[in-house]
């Protein structure tokens, strides 16, 4: 099991220093997200100053970008990093696609299938200079001239991971992708009963196995030096769980545990803008289902115990900020338990 970290650099010029520290800690990979900043720019800095760790997006939103634009960005990062780049893609919910990105909405699973197929067709043309021809329902690519072809690289087989919660995207990942970003809002039961079986179904369709699709997740954790700190630190995680539990796209997770009534209550509160009240409705039992709770010196061991045989790559939901003194022992313990790179 590999251990990765997430970074959210607000100063792009400091992204390289942050990536260097990730590698020096001994961690296996570094992920960036598309939240307030572009997820790709920090990785160019990271690729320039690291030599071992994988570098990936968790995730970049696919549909607002043409596959051609995405293909070129990924190609350059794969070349710069000597094949350490992982392209992690997300679909995003309809409201954000249509209202935040002003992009048309179509059913995400068939659209993402064509998106991935388009990327690979474009990359094949980049590598071999063969004529470009991909014709689907959503995307058509039939023109590539030498002037716009970046040319071959040493590492053209760029891994694609996709993110999702429900069965359709799980099956698509098993069939077509090298990895799947499991959402932090999950339980072990949900992993065993929905995510992994559907990954396996998709893999079988393509003559692959579960081992061909790595499962990775930034896990909700609650930790502290003592019981009081752990209780105090649970507030943020409860609020995050409540936010996701209120979202219709994630309601199957709640339904799996018989908590659909609470989902509806939280959804109503979110529509009323009562965000700061929602976390109080997350019970201790719910917290234990969705988060790993352990003291600092036991946290990494508890994560490994819970997810061995279920996940291939793990990390913590909170970002890697090496200057935070209260987190130093958390990162040190994770490196000792998971990482051994000499």
PLY file of the C-alpha trace (Angstrom):
ply
format ascii 1.0
element vertex 342
property float x
property float y
property float z
element edge 341
property int vertex1
property int vertex2
end_header
0.00 0.00 0.00
1.43 3.36 -1.07
1.04 6.59 0.88
0.44 9.86 -0.97
-0.19 13.43 0.14
-2.35 16.25 -1.17
-0.99 19.75 -1.58
-2.94 22.98 -2.05
-0.25 25.58 -2.75
-1.57 29.14 -2.64
1.83 30.45 -3.76
2.70 28.80 -7.05
6.35 29.80 -6.66
6.52 27.70 -3.50
5.10 24.54 -5.08
8.53 23.18 -5.95
9.79 23.52 -2.37
6.65 21.79 -1.12
7.09 18.92 -3.59
10.72 18.51 -2.61
9.67 18.10 1.02
7.10 15.48 0.05
9.82 13.46 -1.64
12.29 13.96 1.21
9.70 12.63 3.68
9.69 9.40 1.67
6.09 9.53 0.49
5.10 7.80 -2.75
3.06 10.46 -4.51
1.71 13.97 -4.60
-1.77 15.01 -5.73
-3.18 18.43 -6.57
-6.85 19.37 -6.82
-8.93 21.73 -8.91
-10.43 23.92 -6.22
-9.40 27.57 -6.06
-6.41 27.09 -8.35
-5.44 25.28 -11.53
-4.31 21.73 -10.65
-1.64 21.44 -13.36
0.61 24.44 -12.75
2.03 23.25 -9.38
2.97 19.94 -11.00
5.30 21.61 -13.49
7.25 22.99 -10.53
7.10 19.62 -8.77
8.35 17.72 -11.81
11.36 20.01 -12.10
12.66 19.37 -8.59
11.69 15.75 -7.82
12.92 12.47 -9.24
10.95 9.65 -7.63
7.41 10.50 -6.51
4.37 10.21 -8.75
2.60 13.48 -9.57
-1.09 13.58 -10.29
-4.36 15.48 -10.30
-7.05 14.48 -7.83
-8.82 15.67 -9.76
-8.92 17.90 -12.84
-12.44 18.56 -14.10
-12.72 16.99 -17.54
-15.75 18.33 -19.36
-15.01 22.08 -19.39
-11.77 21.26 -21.25
-11.59 19.82 -24.73
-9.88 16.42 -24.73
-7.32 17.98 -27.09
-6.42 20.62 -24.51
-6.27 17.99 -21.76
-4.21 15.65 -23.94
-1.57 18.28 -24.64
-1.30 19.31 -20.98
-0.93 15.70 -19.83
1.57 14.95 -22.59
3.83 17.80 -21.55
3.67 16.82 -17.86
4.38 13.17 -18.67
7.40 14.22 -20.69
8.68 16.66 -18.09
8.32 14.15 -15.24
9.80 11.16 -17.12
6.53 9.26 -16.88
5.61 10.02 -13.27
2.45 11.98 -14.13
-1.00 10.50 -13.45
-3.99 12.19 -15.07
-6.85 12.11 -12.57
-10.18 13.20 -14.03
-13.48 14.13 -12.43
-16.92 14.74 -13.92
-18.34 17.25 -11.38
-22.06 17.65 -10.70
-24.46 19.24 -13.17
-24.87 22.60 -11.39
-21.13 23.29 -11.51
-20.75 22.15 -15.12
-23.61 24.32 -16.35
-23.48 27.30 -13.97
-19.84 27.59 -12.87
-18.18 26.46 -16.11
-21.03 27.40 -18.51
-20.59 24.07 -20.29
-23.29 21.81 -21.70
-24.47 18.83 -19.69
-24.89 15.29 -20.95
-24.92 11.99 -19.02
-21.42 11.77 -17.51
-20.56 8.07 -17.86
-20.90 7.75 -21.66
-19.34 11.18 -22.10
-16.34 10.31 -19.93
-15.91 7.04 -21.83
-15.56 8.99 -25.08
-13.33 11.52 -23.34
-10.88 8.79 -22.30
-10.99 7.12 -25.71
-10.35 10.51 -27.33
-7.33 11.15 -25.13
-5.77 7.85 -26.06
-6.44 8.38 -29.76
-4.81 11.82 -29.58
-1.82 10.50 -27.63
-1.35 7.72 -30.19
-1.15 10.35 -32.92
1.29 12.42 -30.88
3.53 9.38 -30.44
3.35 7.77 -33.90
2.25 10.61 -36.20
-0.53 8.33 -37.46
-3.64 10.11 -38.78
-6.00 11.21 -36.03
-9.48 9.81 -36.24
-11.87 9.49 -33.34
-15.60 9.81 -34.00
-18.09 9.45 -31.19
-21.42 10.89 -30.12
-19.83 13.64 -28.00
-16.39 14.14 -29.51
-14.92 14.12 -33.03
-11.21 14.48 -33.72
-10.15 14.12 -37.35
-7.42 16.72 -37.90
-3.83 16.88 -36.72
-1.08 18.55 -38.74
2.69 18.27 -38.05
2.82 21.88 -36.88
0.53 21.11 -33.94
1.93 17.68 -33.04
4.29 17.78 -30.03
6.07 14.61 -31.12
6.94 11.40 -29.25
8.04 11.11 -25.64
9.78 8.30 -23.74
6.70 7.58 -21.60
3.57 7.76 -23.79
1.38 5.42 -21.72
-0.08 8.02 -19.37
-2.13 6.48 -16.54
-5.70 7.74 -16.26
-7.53 7.64 -12.94
-11.15 8.74 -12.66
-13.16 9.72 -9.61
-16.66 8.67 -8.69
-19.09 7.41 -6.11
-21.65 5.23 -7.85
-21.61 2.07 -9.94
-21.38 3.48 -13.48
-18.09 5.28 -13.03
-16.69 2.36 -11.04
-17.38 0.00 -13.94
-15.88 2.46 -16.40
-12.72 2.68 -14.33
-12.41 -1.08 -14.13
-12.82 -1.35 -17.89
-10.68 1.53 -19.18
-8.55 3.13 -16.47
-5.39 2.48 -14.50
-6.92 3.80 -11.31
-9.98 5.05 -9.45
-10.16 7.88 -6.93
-12.46 6.63 -4.17
-14.33 9.57 -2.66
-13.40 10.40 0.96
-17.11 10.07 1.76
-17.29 6.30 1.86
-17.42 3.44 4.35
-15.68 0.09 4.32
-19.07 -1.50 3.67
-19.63 0.75 0.66
-16.18 -0.16 -0.65
-16.83 -3.88 -0.30
-20.42 -3.96 -1.52
-20.49 -1.37 -4.31
-17.16 0.10 -5.37
-14.94 -2.97 -5.60
-17.58 -5.32 -7.13
-18.29 -2.77 -9.86
-14.60 -2.18 -10.51
-14.33 -5.96 -10.94
-17.34 -6.09 -13.28
-15.85 -3.41 -15.50
-12.46 -5.08 -15.48
-13.94 -8.46 -16.44
-15.70 -6.86 -19.41
-12.30 -5.83 -20.79
-10.49 -9.04 -19.88
-8.76 -7.31 -16.98
-8.70 -7.89 -13.24
-9.19 -5.74 -10.16
-5.38 -5.52 -9.89
-5.26 -3.55 -13.15
-7.11 -0.62 -11.55
-5.48 0.91 -8.47
-7.85 2.29 -5.84
-6.70 5.44 -4.09
-8.33 7.70 -1.51
-7.66 10.75 0.65
-9.22 9.39 3.81
-11.13 11.26 6.50
-9.11 10.91 9.72
-9.54 12.28 13.22
-6.47 12.36 15.43
-4.83 14.10 18.36
-2.44 13.51 21.24
-5.25 12.60 23.65
-8.99 11.99 23.84
-9.79 15.68 24.32
-7.83 16.70 21.22
-9.41 13.93 19.19
-12.88 15.09 20.23
-12.07 18.72 19.40
-10.55 17.78 16.06
-13.62 15.81 15.05
-15.63 19.00 14.44
-14.12 19.71 11.02
-14.54 16.13 9.82
-18.16 16.01 11.02
-18.86 19.16 9.00
-17.26 17.64 5.88
-19.25 14.43 6.29
-22.44 16.46 6.74
-21.75 18.43 3.57
-21.31 15.32 1.45
-24.16 13.52 3.21
-26.46 16.38 2.19
-25.60 16.11 -1.53
-28.01 14.08 -3.70
-25.18 12.55 -5.74
-23.85 10.88 -2.60
-27.18 9.73 -1.18
-26.55 6.04 -2.10
-23.78 6.01 0.51
-26.26 7.10 3.17
-28.93 4.74 1.88
-26.53 1.80 2.18
-26.44 2.40 5.95
-30.13 3.21 6.42
-29.49 6.93 6.89
-31.56 8.25 3.98
-33.83 10.23 6.32
-30.80 12.07 7.67
-29.63 12.77 4.11
-32.97 14.42 3.38
-32.79 16.46 6.58
-29.26 17.62 5.82
-30.20 18.41 2.22
-33.03 20.62 3.43
-30.70 22.40 5.86
-28.17 23.02 3.10
-30.83 24.62 0.91
-31.69 26.90 3.83
-28.02 27.87 4.21
-27.69 26.28 7.64
-24.21 24.92 6.89
-22.71 25.51 10.33
-25.45 23.53 12.08
-25.18 20.40 9.98
-22.07 18.85 11.53
-23.79 18.44 14.90
-26.13 15.87 13.32
-23.26 13.50 12.52
-23.32 10.94 15.32
-20.30 9.16 16.77
-21.41 5.99 14.97
-21.48 7.81 11.63
-18.11 9.38 12.32
-16.60 5.94 12.92
-18.06 4.65 9.64
-16.65 7.45 7.52
-13.39 8.32 9.31
-10.44 6.58 10.90
-10.18 7.76 14.51
-6.93 7.15 16.39
-4.21 8.92 18.39
-1.32 10.37 16.40
1.06 7.50 17.05
-1.56 4.90 16.10
-3.22 6.63 13.15
-1.11 5.25 10.29
-1.37 1.74 11.72
-5.16 2.10 12.01
-5.42 3.27 8.39
-3.35 0.37 7.16
-5.36 -2.11 9.21
-8.68 -0.81 7.88
-7.73 -0.60 4.21
-5.28 -3.43 3.56
-6.75 -5.48 0.73
-9.21 -2.70 -0.14
-7.11 0.30 -1.24
-3.80 0.42 -3.08
-2.87 4.02 -2.33
-3.95 6.02 0.72
-3.48 9.49 2.10
-5.11 11.88 4.51
-7.88 14.30 3.56
-6.07 17.31 5.02
-3.22 18.84 2.99
0.49 18.37 3.52
1.75 21.55 5.21
5.18 20.73 6.67
5.34 23.97 8.65
2.38 23.01 10.86
4.00 21.85 14.09
0.91 19.97 15.29
0.95 17.79 12.15
4.69 16.99 12.15
4.25 13.80 14.17
1.34 12.73 11.93
3.48 12.94 8.78
6.49 11.35 10.47
4.40 8.40 11.61
2.86 7.93 8.15
6.31 7.88 6.56
7.57 5.32 9.09
4.59 2.99 8.65
4.07 3.17 4.88
7.29 4.29 3.22
10.67 2.65 2.85
12.63 4.15 0.00
16.05 4.21 1.62
0 1
1 2
2 3
3 4
4 5
5 6
6 7
7 8
8 9
9 10
10 11
11 12
12 13
13 14
14 15
15 16
16 17
17 18
18 19
19 20
20 21
21 22
22 23
23 24
24 25
25 26
26 27
27 28
28 29
29 30
30 31
31 32
32 33
33 34
34 35
35 36
36 37
37 38
38 39
39 40
40 41
41 42
42 43
43 44
44 45
45 46
46 47
47 48
48 49
49 50
50 51
51 52
52 53
53 54
54 55
55 56
56 57
57 58
58 59
59 60
60 61
61 62
62 63
63 64
64 65
65 66
66 67
67 68
68 69
69 70
70 71
71 72
72 73
73 74
74 75
75 76
76 77
77 78
78 79
79 80
80 81
81 82
82 83
83 84
84 85
85 86
86 87
87 88
88 89
89 90
90 91
91 92
92 93
93 94
94 95
95 96
96 97
97 98
98 99
99 100
100 101
101 102
102 103
103 104
104 105
105 106
106 107
107 108
108 109
109 110
110 111
111 112
112 113
113 114
114 115
115 116
116 117
117 118
118 119
119 120
120 121
121 122
122 123
123 124
124 125
125 126
126 127
127 128
128 129
129 130
130 131
131 132
132 133
133 134
134 135
135 136
136 137
137 138
138 139
139 140
140 141
141 142
142 143
143 144
144 145
145 146
146 147
147 148
148 149
149 150
150 151
151 152
152 153
153 154
154 155
155 156
156 157
157 158
158 159
159 160
160 161
161 162
162 163
163 164
164 165
165 166
166 167
167 168
168 169
169 170
170 171
171 172
172 173
173 174
174 175
175 176
176 177
177 178
178 179
179 180
180 181
181 182
182 183
183 184
184 185
185 186
186 187
187 188
188 189
189 190
190 191
191 192
192 193
193 194
194 195
195 196
196 197
197 198
198 199
199 200
200 201
201 202
202 203
203 204
204 205
205 206
206 207
207 208
208 209
209 210
210 211
211 212
212 213
213 214
214 215
215 216
216 217
217 218
218 219
219 220
220 221
221 222
222 223
223 224
224 225
225 226
226 227
227 228
228 229
229 230
230 231
231 232
232 233
233 234
234 235
235 236
236 237
237 238
238 239
239 240
240 241
241 242
242 243
243 244
244 245
245 246
246 247
247 248
248 249
249 250
250 251
251 252
252 253
253 254
254 255
255 256
256 257
257 258
258 259
259 260
260 261
261 262
262 263
263 264
264 265
265 266
266 267
267 268
268 269
269 270
270 271
271 272
272 273
273 274
274 275
275 276
276 277
277 278
278 279
279 280
280 281
281 282
282 283
283 284
284 285
285 286
286 287
287 288
288 289
289 290
290 291
291 292
292 293
293 294
294 295
295 296
296 297
297 298
298 299
299 300
300 301
301 302
302 303
303 304
304 305
305 306
306 307
307 308
308 309
309 310
310 311
311 312
312 313
313 314
314 315
315 316
316 317
317 318
318 319
319 320
320 321
321 322
322 323
323 324
324 325
325 326
326 327
327 328
328 329
329 330
330 331
331 332
332 333
333 334
334 335
335 336
336 337
337 338
338 339
339 340
340 341
